[in-house]
Amino acid sequence: MVLIGATCCSLLAFILPSLLHMRIFKGRHTRQQLIEDYVILIFGCLGTLIGSIDALKRLGIIPDYSGRERIDA
């Protein structure tokens, strides 16, 4: 469930809106709007990557080398 949330929520909240905005208004953007779209897109991709890695660590698929003791709740 955590993995689905990490990937789908970032996709729906950040990545798709910026991609759709760039696609719908193609050629009519100001430089500022393009910069904002790309910043949001990069932020969403980074969030997806970090969230997915954290979810995979919590699921035990990726080993956690942080040195902290794991406490299962």
All heavy atoms as a GROMACS GRO file, in nm:
protein
  568
    1MET      N    1   0.082  -0.118   0.000
    1MET     CA    2   0.000   0.000   0.000
    1MET      C    3   0.087   0.126   0.000
    1MET      O    4   0.054   0.224  -0.064
    1MET     CB    5  -0.091  -0.005   0.124
    1MET     CG    6  -0.203   0.088   0.115
    1MET     SD    7  -0.315   0.031  -0.013
    1MET     CE    8  -0.452   0.130   0.018
    2VAL      N    9   0.196   0.121   0.072
    2VAL     CA   10   0.285   0.236   0.079
    2VAL      C   11   0.348   0.265  -0.057
    2VAL      O   12   0.360   0.380  -0.098
    2VAL     CB   13   0.396   0.210   0.184
    2VAL    CG1   14   0.494   0.324   0.190
    2VAL    CG2   15   0.335   0.187   0.321
    3LEU      N   16   0.384   0.161  -0.127
    3LEU     CA   17   0.447   0.177  -0.258
    3LEU      C   18   0.350   0.238  -0.358
    3LEU      O   19   0.387   0.326  -0.437
    3LEU     CB   20   0.498   0.042  -0.308
    3LEU     CG   21   0.579   0.045  -0.437
    3LEU    CD1   22   0.702   0.132  -0.421
    3LEU    CD2   23   0.620  -0.096  -0.475
    4ILE      N   24   0.225   0.198  -0.353
    4ILE     CA   25   0.124   0.255  -0.442
    4ILE      C   26   0.105   0.403  -0.411
    4ILE      O   27   0.095   0.486  -0.501
    4ILE     CB   28  -0.009   0.177  -0.429
    4ILE    CG1   29   0.010   0.036  -0.482
    4ILE    CG2   30  -0.121   0.248  -0.504
    4ILE    CD1   31  -0.106  -0.055  -0.453
    5GLY      N   32   0.100   0.437  -0.285
    5GLY     CA   33   0.085   0.577  -0.246
    5GLY      C   34   0.202   0.662  -0.289
    5GLY      O   35   0.186   0.775  -0.335
    6ALA      N   36   0.321   0.608  -0.276
    6ALA     CA   37   0.441   0.685  -0.312
    6ALA      C   38   0.447   0.712  -0.461
    6ALA      O   39   0.488   0.820  -0.503
    6ALA     CB   40   0.567   0.609  -0.268
    7THR      N   41   0.406   0.617  -0.541
    7THR     CA   42   0.416   0.636  -0.685
    7THR      C   43   0.294   0.708  -0.742
    7THR      O   44   0.308   0.806  -0.815
    7THR     CB   45   0.434   0.501  -0.756
    7THR    OG1   46   0.328   0.413  -0.718
    7THR    CG2   47   0.565   0.438  -0.721
    8CYS      N   48   0.176   0.663  -0.709
    8CYS     CA   49   0.055   0.718  -0.771
    8CYS      C   50   0.024   0.859  -0.724
    8CYS      O   51  -0.019   0.943  -0.804
    8CYS     CB   52  -0.063   0.627  -0.744
    8CYS     SG   53  -0.048   0.469  -0.828
    9CYS      N   54   0.042   0.887  -0.597
    9CYS     CA   55   0.009   1.021  -0.547
    9CYS      C   56   0.102   1.126  -0.605
    9CYS      O   57   0.058   1.236  -0.641
    9CYS     CB   58   0.013   1.023  -0.395
    9CYS     SG   59  -0.122   0.929  -0.323
   10SER      N   60   0.229   1.097  -0.615
   10SER     CA   61   0.322   1.192  -0.677
   10SER      C   62   0.290   1.211  -0.824
   10SER      O   63   0.298   1.322  -0.876
   10SER     CB   64   0.466   1.143  -0.662
   10SER     OG   65   0.504   1.140  -0.528
   11LEU      N   66   0.253   1.102  -0.889
   11LEU     CA   67   0.218   1.110  -1.031
   11LEU      C   68   0.095   1.198  -1.051
   11LEU      O   69   0.095   1.286  -1.137
   11LEU     CB   70   0.193   0.969  -1.086
   11LEU     CG   71   0.159   0.959  -1.233
   11LEU    CD1   72   0.279   0.995  -1.318
   11LEU    CD2   73   0.110   0.820  -1.265
   12LEU      N   74  -0.008   1.177  -0.971
   12LEU     CA   75  -0.132   1.252  -0.986
   12LEU      C   76  -0.121   1.397  -0.937
   12LEU      O   77  -0.187   1.486  -0.991
   12LEU     CB   78  -0.245   1.182  -0.912
   12LEU     CG   79  -0.293   1.052  -0.972
   12LEU    CD1   80  -0.395   0.986  -0.882
   12LEU    CD2   81  -0.354   1.076  -1.109
   13ALA      N   82  -0.041   1.421  -0.836
   13ALA     CA   83  -0.035   1.555  -0.778
   13ALA      C   84   0.066   1.646  -0.845
   13ALA      O   85   0.045   1.768  -0.851
   13ALA     CB   86  -0.002   1.544  -0.629
   14PHE      N   87   0.176   1.593  -0.896
   14PHE     CA   88   0.284   1.678  -0.947
   14PHE      C   89   0.317   1.654  -1.094
   14PHE      O   90   0.327   1.747  -1.173
   14PHE     CB   91   0.411   1.659  -0.864
   14PHE     CG   92   0.395   1.696  -0.721
   14PHE    CD1   93   0.391   1.600  -0.623
   14PHE    CD2   94   0.387   1.829  -0.684
   14PHE    CE1   95   0.375   1.635  -0.490
   14PHE    CE2   96   0.372   1.865  -0.552
   14PHE     CZ   97   0.366   1.768  -0.455
   15ILE      N   98   0.337   1.529  -1.130
   15ILE     CA   99   0.391   1.498  -1.262
   15ILE      C  100   0.287   1.520  -1.372
   15ILE      O  101   0.313   1.593  -1.469
   15ILE     CB  102   0.446   1.354  -1.265
   15ILE    CG1  103   0.562   1.343  -1.165
   15ILE    CG2  104   0.491   1.316  -1.404
   15ILE    CD1  105   0.610   1.203  -1.141
   16LEU      N  106   0.171   1.458  -1.361
   16LEU     CA  107   0.070   1.470  -1.466
   16LEU      C  108   0.020   1.613  -1.488
   16LEU      O  109   0.008   1.656  -1.603
   16LEU     CB  110  -0.046   1.375  -1.439
   16LEU     CG  111  -0.022   1.230  -1.473
   16LEU    CD1  112  -0.145   1.146  -1.442
   16LEU    CD2  113   0.020   1.211  -1.616
   17PRO      N  114  -0.010   1.689  -1.382
   17PRO     CA  115  -0.056   1.827  -1.408
   17PRO      C  116   0.046   1.912  -1.482
   17PRO      O  117   0.009   1.987  -1.573
   17PRO     CB  118  -0.082   1.884  -1.268
   17PRO     CG  119  -0.112   1.765  -1.186
   17PRO     CD  120  -0.024   1.655  -1.240
   18SER      N  121   0.173   1.901  -1.447
   18SER     CA  122   0.273   1.982  -1.517
   18SER      C  123   0.291   1.935  -1.662
   18SER      O  124   0.305   2.016  -1.753
   18SER     CB  125   0.406   1.982  -1.442
   18SER     OG  126   0.459   1.852  -1.433
   19LEU      N  127   0.287   1.802  -1.684
   19LEU     CA  128   0.298   1.751  -1.821
   19LEU      C  129   0.177   1.793  -1.906
   19LEU      O  130   0.193   1.833  -2.021
   19LEU     CB  131   0.309   1.599  -1.821
   19LEU     CG  132   0.443   1.540  -1.779
   19LEU    CD1  133   0.434   1.388  -1.773
   19LEU    CD2  134   0.554   1.584  -1.872
   20LEU      N  135   0.059   1.785  -1.848
   20LEU     CA  136  -0.060   1.825  -1.922
   20LEU      C  137  -0.061   1.975  -1.950
   20LEU      O  138  -0.102   2.018  -2.057
   20LEU     CB  139  -0.186   1.784  -1.844
   20LEU     CG  140  -0.214   1.635  -1.840
   20LEU    CD1  141  -0.332   1.605  -1.749
   20LEU    CD2  142  -0.237   1.579  -1.978
   21HIS      N  143  -0.017   2.054  -1.856
   21HIS     CA  144  -0.010   2.199  -1.876
   21HIS      C  145   0.087   2.232  -1.989
   21HIS      O  146   0.058   2.316  -2.074
   21HIS     CB  147   0.032   2.269  -1.748
   21HIS     CG  148   0.027   2.416  -1.755
   21HIS    ND1  149   0.139   2.494  -1.774
   21HIS    CD2  150  -0.078   2.502  -1.750
   21HIS    CE1  151   0.104   2.620  -1.778
   21HIS    NE2  152  -0.028   2.628  -1.764
   22MET      N  153   0.200   2.164  -1.992
   22MET     CA  154   0.296   2.188  -2.100
   22MET      C  155   0.240   2.142  -2.234
   22MET      O  156   0.263   2.206  -2.337
   22MET     CB  157   0.429   2.116  -2.072
   22MET     CG  158   0.510   2.181  -1.964
   22MET     SD  159   0.676   2.116  -1.948
   22MET     CE  160   0.648   1.957  -1.876
   23ARG      N  161   0.164   2.033  -2.234
   23ARG     CA  162   0.109   1.980  -2.359
   23ARG      C  163  -0.007   2.066  -2.412
   23ARG      O  164  -0.015   2.095  -2.530
   23ARG     CB  165   0.061   1.836  -2.333
   23ARG     CG  166  -0.008   1.769  -2.447
   23ARG     CD  167   0.091   1.732  -2.554
   23ARG     NE  168   0.022   1.678  -2.669
   23ARG     CZ  169   0.042   1.560  -2.718
   23ARG    NH1  170   0.132   1.481  -2.662
   23ARG    NH2  171  -0.023   1.519  -2.823
   24ILE      N  172  -0.096   2.107  -2.323
   24ILE     CA  173  -0.214   2.183  -2.365
   24ILE      C  174  -0.175   2.322  -2.416
   24ILE      O  175  -0.228   2.369  -2.516
   24ILE     CB  176  -0.315   2.194  -2.249
   24ILE    CG1  177  -0.377   2.057  -2.222
   24ILE    CG2  178  -0.424   2.296  -2.280
   24ILE    CD1  179  -0.460   2.051  -2.096
   25PHE      N  180  -0.081   2.387  -2.346
   25PHE     CA  181  -0.043   2.523  -2.383
   25PHE      C  182   0.089   2.527  -2.459
   25PHE      O  183   0.163   2.625  -2.450
   25PHE     CB  184  -0.034   2.610  -2.257
   25PHE     CG  185  -0.167   2.626  -2.190
   25PHE    CD1  186  -0.196   2.556  -2.075
   25PHE    CD2  187  -0.262   2.710  -2.242
   25PHE    CE1  188  -0.318   2.568  -2.013
   25PHE    CE2  189  -0.386   2.724  -2.181
   25PHE     CZ  190  -0.414   2.653  -2.066
   26LYS      N  191   0.118   2.422  -2.535
   26LYS     CA  192   0.244   2.414  -2.609
   26LYS      C  193   0.257   2.532  -2.706
   26LYS      O  194   0.168   2.561  -2.784
   26LYS     CB  195   0.246   2.283  -2.688
   26LYS     CG  196   0.379   2.252  -2.750
   26LYS     CD  197   0.375   2.116  -2.814
   26LYS     CE  198   0.514   2.079  -2.863
   26LYS     NZ  199   0.516   1.942  -2.913
   27GLY      N  200   0.370   2.600  -2.697
   27GLY     CA  201   0.397   2.713  -2.784
   27GLY      C  202   0.342   2.846  -2.733
   27GLY      O  203   0.373   2.951  -2.789
   28ARG      N  204   0.260   2.843  -2.627
   28ARG     CA  205   0.202   2.966  -2.573
   28ARG      C  206   0.249   2.996  -2.431
   28ARG      O  207   0.192   3.077  -2.363
   28ARG     CB  208   0.050   2.956  -2.575
   28ARG     CG  209  -0.005   2.949  -2.717
   28ARG     CD  210  -0.154   2.940  -2.714
   28ARG     NE  211  -0.191   2.802  -2.677
   28ARG     CZ  212  -0.314   2.762  -2.651
   28ARG    NH1  213  -0.412   2.848  -2.657
   28ARG    NH2  214  -0.339   2.637  -2.621
   29HIS      N  215   0.353   2.926  -2.388
   29HIS     CA  216   0.407   2.946  -2.254
   29HIS      C  217   0.501   3.067  -2.251
   29HIS      O  218   0.571   3.095  -2.347
   29HIS     CB  219   0.491   2.825  -2.209
   29HIS     CG  220   0.411   2.711  -2.159
   29HIS    ND1  221   0.382   2.604  -2.237
   29HIS    CD2  222   0.355   2.689  -2.040
   29HIS    CE1  223   0.311   2.517  -2.167
   29HIS    NE2  224   0.292   2.567  -2.048
   30THR      N  225   0.504   3.131  -2.136
   30THR     CA  226   0.613   3.226  -2.112
   30THR      C  227   0.730   3.146  -2.055
   30THR      O  228   0.714   3.030  -2.014
   30THR     CB  229   0.570   3.334  -2.011
   30THR    OG1  230   0.542   3.272  -1.885
   30THR    CG2  231   0.447   3.410  -2.060
   31ARG      N  232   0.844   3.205  -2.053
   31ARG     CA  233   0.962   3.137  -1.997
   31ARG      C  234   0.938   3.102  -1.850
   31ARG      O  235   0.976   2.994  -1.804
   31ARG     CB  236   1.084   3.227  -2.011
   31ARG     CG  237   1.212   3.162  -1.961
   31ARG     CD  238   1.331   3.251  -1.980
   31ARG     NE  239   1.358   3.273  -2.120
   31ARG     CZ  240   1.450   3.207  -2.189
   31ARG    NH1  241   1.523   3.116  -2.130
   31ARG    NH2  242   1.470   3.232  -2.316
   32GLN      N  243   0.873   3.191  -1.776
   32GLN     CA  244   0.845   3.167  -1.634
   32GLN      C  245   0.754   3.045  -1.615
   32GLN      O  246   0.776   2.964  -1.526
   32GLN     CB  247   0.779   3.292  -1.573
   32GLN     CG  248   0.748   3.279  -1.426
   32GLN     CD  249   0.873   3.272  -1.341
   32GLN    OE1  250   0.976   3.326  -1.376
   32GLN    NE2  251   0.862   3.206  -1.228
   33GLN      N  252   0.653   3.032  -1.699
   33GLN     CA  253   0.563   2.917  -1.688
   33GLN      C  254   0.634   2.786  -1.719
   33GLN      O  255   0.610   2.684  -1.652
   33GLN     CB  256   0.444   2.934  -1.782
   33GLN     CG  257   0.347   3.041  -1.738
   33GLN     CD  258   0.241   3.067  -1.842
   33GLN    OE1  259   0.265   3.051  -1.961
   33GLN    NE2  260   0.123   3.106  -1.796
   34LEU      N  261   0.721   2.786  -1.817
   34LEU     CA  262   0.797   2.665  -1.847
   34LEU      C  263   0.889   2.627  -1.733
   34LEU      O  264   0.901   2.509  -1.698
   34LEU     CB  265   0.878   2.684  -1.976
   34LEU     CG  266   0.803   2.660  -2.106
   34LEU    CD1  267   0.892   2.692  -2.225
   34LEU    CD2  268   0.752   2.518  -2.114
   35ILE      N  269   0.955   2.727  -1.675
   35ILE     CA  270   1.043   2.699  -1.561
   35ILE      C  271   0.963   2.641  -1.446
   35ILE      O  272   1.005   2.542  -1.384
   35ILE     CB  273   1.118   2.828  -1.519
   35ILE    CG1  274   1.220   2.866  -1.626
   35ILE    CG2  275   1.186   2.809  -1.383
   35ILE    CD1  276   1.282   3.003  -1.605
   36GLU      N  277   0.846   2.698  -1.418
   36GLU     CA  278   0.763   2.646  -1.309
   36GLU      C  279   0.718   2.502  -1.338
   36GLU      O  280   0.721   2.417  -1.248
   36GLU     CB  281   0.641   2.735  -1.290
   36GLU     CG  282   0.674   2.869  -1.231
   36GLU     CD  283   0.555   2.964  -1.231
   36GLU    OE1  284   0.446   2.926  -1.279
   36GLU    OE2  285   0.572   3.077  -1.183
   37ASP      N  286   0.677   2.475  -1.460
   37ASP     CA  287   0.636   2.339  -1.495
   37ASP      C  288   0.749   2.240  -1.478
   37ASP      O  289   0.730   2.130  -1.425
   37ASP     CB  290   0.584   2.334  -1.639
   37ASP     CG  291   0.442   2.386  -1.652
   37ASP    OD1  292   0.370   2.389  -1.551
   37ASP    OD2  293   0.404   2.424  -1.764
   38TYR      N  294   0.868   2.275  -1.523
   38TYR     CA  295   0.982   2.184  -1.511
   38TYR      C  296   1.024   2.166  -1.365
   38TYR      O  297   1.062   2.055  -1.325
   38TYR     CB  298   1.100   2.230  -1.597
   38TYR     CG  299   1.084   2.193  -1.742
   38TYR    CD1  300   1.068   2.290  -1.839
   38TYR    CD2  301   1.082   2.060  -1.782
   38TYR    CE1  302   1.052   2.256  -1.973
   38TYR    CE2  303   1.066   2.025  -1.915
   38TYR     CZ  304   1.052   2.123  -2.009
   38TYR     OH  305   1.034   2.088  -2.141
   39VAL      N  306   1.017   2.272  -1.285
   39VAL     CA  307   1.051   2.259  -1.142
   39VAL      C  308   0.953   2.164  -1.074
   39VAL      O  309   0.993   2.076  -0.997
   39VAL     CB  310   1.055   2.397  -1.074
   39VAL    CG1  311   1.058   2.384  -0.924
   39VAL    CG2  312   1.173   2.477  -1.122
   40ILE      N  313   0.824   2.181  -1.102
   40ILE     CA  314   0.723   2.092  -1.043
   40ILE      C  315   0.743   1.949  -1.092
   40ILE      O  316   0.732   1.853  -1.014
   40ILE     CB  317   0.582   2.142  -1.076
   40ILE    CG1  318   0.556   2.275  -1.006
   40ILE    CG2  319   0.476   2.040  -1.038
   40ILE    CD1  320   0.430   2.346  -1.051
   41LEU      N  321   0.775   1.932  -1.218
   41LEU     CA  322   0.798   1.800  -1.274
   41LEU      C  323   0.919   1.732  -1.208
   41LEU      O  324   0.911   1.615  -1.168
   41LEU     CB  325   0.820   1.810  -1.425
   41LEU     CG  326   0.839   1.682  -1.503
   41LEU    CD1  327   0.712   1.600  -1.500
   41LEU    CD2  328   0.876   1.714  -1.646
   42ILE      N  329   1.028   1.804  -1.193
   42ILE     CA  330   1.147   1.748  -1.128
   42ILE      C  331   1.119   1.716  -0.982
   42ILE      O  332   1.159   1.610  -0.931
   42ILE     CB  333   1.266   1.845  -1.144
   42ILE    CG1  334   1.310   1.849  -1.290
   42ILE    CG2  335   1.382   1.805  -1.053
   42ILE    CD1  336   1.407   1.960  -1.323
   43PHE      N  337   1.048   1.806  -0.914
   43PHE     CA  338   1.012   1.783  -0.773
   43PHE      C  339   0.926   1.656  -0.760
   43PHE      O  340   0.947   1.575  -0.671
   43PHE     CB  341   0.937   1.905  -0.719
   43PHE     CG  342   0.893   1.892  -0.578
   43PHE    CD1  343   0.983   1.903  -0.473
   43PHE    CD2  344   0.760   1.870  -0.548
   43PHE    CE1  345   0.942   1.891  -0.342
   43PHE    CE2  346   0.717   1.858  -0.418
   43PHE     CZ  347   0.809   1.869  -0.313
   44GLY      N  348   0.831   1.638  -0.850
   44GLY     CA  349   0.746   1.520  -0.848
   44GLY      C  350   0.824   1.392  -0.874
   44GLY      O  351   0.801   1.290  -0.810
   45CYS      N  352   0.917   1.397  -0.969
   45CYS     CA  353   0.999   1.279  -0.998
   45CYS      C  354   1.089   1.244  -0.881
   45CYS      O  355   1.104   1.126  -0.846
   45CYS     CB  356   1.082   1.302  -1.124
   45CYS     SG  357   0.985   1.305  -1.275
   46LEU      N  358   1.148   1.345  -0.819
   46LEU     CA  359   1.232   1.319  -0.701
   46LEU      C  360   1.149   1.264  -0.585
   46LEU      O  361   1.192   1.172  -0.515
   46LEU     CB  362   1.304   1.446  -0.658
   46LEU     CG  363   1.420   1.490  -0.744
   46LEU    CD1  364   1.474   1.625  -0.697
   46LEU    CD2  365   1.531   1.387  -0.742
   47GLY      N  366   1.030   1.319  -0.567
   47GLY     CA  367   0.941   1.269  -0.462
   47GLY      C  368   0.901   1.125  -0.486
   47GLY      O  369   0.896   1.044  -0.393
   48THR      N  370   0.873   1.092  -0.610
   48THR     CA  371   0.839   0.954  -0.645
   48THR      C  372   0.956   0.860  -0.619
   48THR      O  373   0.939   0.753  -0.562
   48THR     CB  374   0.798   0.945  -0.792
   48THR    OG1  375   0.686   1.030  -0.815
   48THR    CG2  376   0.761   0.804  -0.830
   49LEU      N  377   1.075   0.903  -0.659
   49LEU     CA  378   1.193   0.820  -0.639
   49LEU      C  379   1.223   0.798  -0.491
   49LEU      O  380   1.242   0.685  -0.446
   49LEU     CB  381   1.314   0.884  -0.709
   49LEU     CG  382   1.444   0.808  -0.703
   49LEU    CD1  383   1.432   0.678  -0.780
   49LEU    CD2  384   1.556   0.892  -0.758
   50ILE      N  385   1.223   0.906  -0.414
   50ILE     CA  386   1.253   0.895  -0.271
   50ILE      C  387   1.145   0.816  -0.199
   50ILE      O  388   1.175   0.730  -0.115
   50ILE     CB  389   1.270   1.036  -0.209
   50ILE    CG1  390   1.396   1.102  -0.265
   50ILE    CG2  391   1.275   1.029  -0.057
   50ILE    CD1  392   1.408   1.249  -0.232
   51GLY      N  393   1.018   0.842  -0.232
   51GLY     CA  394   0.909   0.768  -0.170
   51GLY      C  395   0.912   0.620  -0.204
   51GLY      O  396   0.885   0.535  -0.119
   52SER      N  397   0.946   0.588  -0.327
   52SER     CA  398   0.952   0.448  -0.368
   52SER      C  399   1.066   0.375  -0.299
   52SER      O  400   1.050   0.261  -0.254
   52SER     CB  401   0.968   0.438  -0.519
   52SER     OG  402   0.857   0.493  -0.584
   53ILE      N  403   1.181   0.440  -0.289
   53ILE     CA  404   1.294   0.378  -0.220
   53ILE      C  405   1.261   0.355  -0.074
   53ILE      O  406   1.289   0.248  -0.018
   53ILE     CB  407   1.421   0.463  -0.237
   53ILE    CG1  408   1.469   0.457  -0.382
   53ILE    CG2  409   1.531   0.418  -0.142
   53ILE    CD1  410   1.580   0.555  -0.415
   54ASP      N  411   1.199   0.454  -0.009
   54ASP     CA  412   1.161   0.439   0.131
   54ASP      C  413   1.059   0.326   0.148
   54ASP      O  414   1.070   0.246   0.242
   54ASP     CB  415   1.104   0.571   0.184
   54ASP     CG  416   1.071   0.561   0.331
   54ASP    OD1  417   1.161   0.530   0.411
   54ASP    OD2  418   0.953   0.583   0.366
   55ALA      N  419   0.963   0.318   0.058
   55ALA     CA  420   0.862   0.212   0.067
   55ALA      C  421   0.925   0.075   0.048
   55ALA      O  422   0.891  -0.020   0.120
   55ALA     CB  423   0.754   0.236  -0.039
   56LEU      N  424   1.017   0.063  -0.048
   56LEU     CA  425   1.084  -0.065  -0.069
   56LEU      C  426   1.171  -0.104   0.050
   56LEU      O  427   1.182  -0.223   0.082
   56LEU     CB  428   1.166  -0.061  -0.198
   56LEU     CG  429   1.084  -0.052  -0.327
   56LEU    CD1  430   1.176  -0.029  -0.446
   56LEU    CD2  431   0.999  -0.175  -0.344
   57LYS      N  432   1.231  -0.006   0.117
   57LYS     CA  433   1.307  -0.036   0.238
   57LYS      C  434   1.215  -0.084   0.349
   57LYS      O  435   1.247  -0.178   0.422
   57LYS     CB  436   1.384   0.087   0.285
   57LYS     CG  437   1.508   0.114   0.205
   57LYS     CD  438   1.581   0.235   0.260
   57LYS     CE  439   1.705   0.266   0.180
   57LYS     NZ  440   1.774   0.384   0.234
   58ARG      N  441   1.100  -0.019   0.363
   58ARG     CA  442   1.005  -0.059   0.467
   58ARG      C  443   0.949  -0.198   0.441
   58ARG      O  444   0.917  -0.271   0.534
   58ARG     CB  445   0.892   0.041   0.478
   58ARG     CG  446   0.935   0.173   0.536
   58ARG     CD  447   0.821   0.274   0.529
   58ARG     NE  448   0.865   0.404   0.570
   58ARG     CZ  449   0.845   0.455   0.690
   58ARG    NH1  450   0.782   0.384   0.781
   58ARG    NH2  451   0.888   0.575   0.720
   59LEU      N  452   0.935  -0.234   0.315
   59LEU     CA  453   0.885  -0.367   0.280
   59LEU      C  454   0.994  -0.474   0.289
   59LEU      O  455   0.966  -0.593   0.279
   59LEU     CB  456   0.828  -0.366   0.138
   59LEU     CG  457   0.699  -0.286   0.120
   59LEU    CD1  458   0.664  -0.274  -0.027
   59LEU    CD2  459   0.585  -0.349   0.198
   60GLY      N  460   1.119  -0.433   0.305
   60GLY     CA  461   1.229  -0.527   0.318
   60GLY      C  462   1.285  -0.573   0.185
   60GLY      O  463   1.366  -0.666   0.181
   61ILE      N  464   1.245  -0.511   0.076
   61ILE     CA  465   1.295  -0.549  -0.055
   61ILE      C  466   1.435  -0.493  -0.078
   61ILE      O  467   1.520  -0.558  -0.137
   61ILE     CB  468   1.196  -0.504  -0.166
   61ILE    CG1  469   1.064  -0.578  -0.145
   61ILE    CG2  470   1.253  -0.527  -0.304
   61ILE    CD1  471   0.951  -0.528  -0.232
   62ILE      N  472   1.458  -0.372  -0.030
   62ILE     CA  473   1.590  -0.310  -0.036
   62ILE      C  474   1.647  -0.308   0.105
   62ILE      O  475   1.579  -0.262   0.197
   62ILE     CB  476   1.582  -0.165  -0.090
   62ILE    CG1  477   1.532  -0.163  -0.234
   62ILE    CG2  478   1.717  -0.096  -0.079
   62ILE    CD1  479   1.514  -0.024  -0.290
   63PRO      N  480   1.769  -0.357   0.125
   63PRO     CA  481   1.826  -0.354   0.261
   63PRO      C  482   1.851  -0.212   0.307
   63PRO      O  483   1.885  -0.123   0.228
   63PRO     CB  484   1.957  -0.432   0.248
   63PRO     CG  485   1.982  -0.448   0.104
   63PRO     CD  486   1.857  -0.420   0.029
   64ASP      N  487   1.831  -0.189   0.436
   64ASP     CA  488   1.851  -0.057   0.496
   64ASP      C  489   1.989  -0.054   0.562
   64ASP      O  490   2.014  -0.124   0.658
   64ASP     CB  491   1.742  -0.031   0.600
   64ASP     CG  492   1.744   0.110   0.652
   64ASP    OD1  493   1.821   0.193   0.600
   64ASP    OD2  494   1.667   0.138   0.746
   65TYR      N  495   2.078   0.028   0.508
   65TYR     CA  496   2.215   0.037   0.559
   65TYR      C  497   2.236   0.160   0.645
   65TYR      O  498   2.347   0.207   0.661
   65TYR     CB  499   2.315   0.041   0.443
   65TYR     CG  500   2.313  -0.084   0.359
   65TYR    CD1  501   2.270  -0.081   0.228
   65TYR    CD2  502   2.355  -0.206   0.411
   65TYR    CE1  503   2.267  -0.194   0.150
   65TYR    CE2  504   2.353  -0.320   0.334
   65TYR     CZ  505   2.310  -0.314   0.204
   65TYR     OH  506   2.307  -0.427   0.128
   66SER      N  507   2.131   0.215   0.701
   66SER     CA  508   2.144   0.340   0.776
   66SER      C  509   2.209   0.319   0.912
   66SER      O  510   2.250   0.415   0.976
   66SER     CB  511   2.007   0.406   0.793
   66SER     OG  512   1.924   0.322   0.873
   67GLY      N  513   2.213   0.197   0.960
   67GLY     CA  514   2.274   0.170   1.090
   67GLY      C  515   2.174   0.183   1.203
   67GLY      O  516   2.206   0.154   1.318
   68ARG      N  517   2.055   0.225   1.173
   68ARG     CA  518   1.952   0.236   1.277
   68ARG      C  519   1.886   0.100   1.297
   68ARG      O  520   1.872   0.020   1.205
   68ARG     CB  521   1.845   0.338   1.236
   68ARG     CG  522   1.899   0.478   1.232
   68ARG     CD  523   1.792   0.570   1.186
   68ARG     NE  524   1.763   0.535   1.045
   68ARG     CZ  525   1.685   0.604   0.966
   68ARG    NH1  526   1.626   0.709   1.011
   68ARG    NH2  527   1.665   0.565   0.843
   69GLU      N  528   1.844   0.077   1.419
   69GLU     CA  529   1.775  -0.047   1.450
   69GLU      C  530   1.631  -0.036   1.402
   69GLU      O  531   1.563   0.063   1.424
   69GLU     CB  532   1.779  -0.070   1.601
   69GLU     CG  533   1.734  -0.207   1.641
   69GLU     CD  534   1.755  -0.229   1.789
   69GLU    OE1  535   1.859  -0.188   1.840
   69GLU    OE2  536   1.664  -0.285   1.851
   70ARG      N  537   1.584  -0.138   1.335
   70ARG     CA  538   1.449  -0.136   1.281
   70ARG      C  539   1.349  -0.174   1.388
   70ARG      O  540   1.364  -0.275   1.456
   70ARG     CB  541   1.438  -0.233   1.164
   70ARG     CG  542   1.305  -0.230   1.099
   70ARG     CD  543   1.305  -0.317   0.978
   70ARG     NE  544   1.169  -0.318   0.924
   70ARG     CZ  545   1.134  -0.390   0.821
   70ARG    NH1  546   1.221  -0.466   0.762
   70ARG    NH2  547   1.011  -0.387   0.778
   71ILE      N  548   1.247  -0.090   1.403
   71ILE     CA  549   1.141  -0.117   1.499
   71ILE      C  550   1.013  -0.138   1.422
   71ILE      O  551   0.963  -0.047   1.356
   71ILE     CB  552   1.124   0.001   1.597
   71ILE    CG1  553   1.254   0.024   1.673
   71ILE    CG2  554   1.010  -0.026   1.693
   71ILE    CD1  555   1.254   0.149   1.758
   72ASP      N  556   0.961  -0.259   1.426
   72ASP     CA  557   0.836  -0.289   1.356
   72ASP      C  558   0.719  -0.253   1.446
   72ASP      O  559   0.713  -0.294   1.560
   72ASP     CB  560   0.827  -0.436   1.319
   72ASP     CG  561   0.928  -0.471   1.208
   72ASP    OD1  562   0.953  -0.384   1.124
   72ASP    OD2  563   0.979  -0.584   1.209
   73ALA      N  564   0.628  -0.176   1.390
   73ALA     CA  565   0.512  -0.134   1.469
   73ALA      C  566   0.394  -0.224   1.441
   73ALA      O  567   0.378  -0.284   1.343
   73ALA     CB  568   0.475   0.010   1.438
   0.00000   0.00000   0.00000
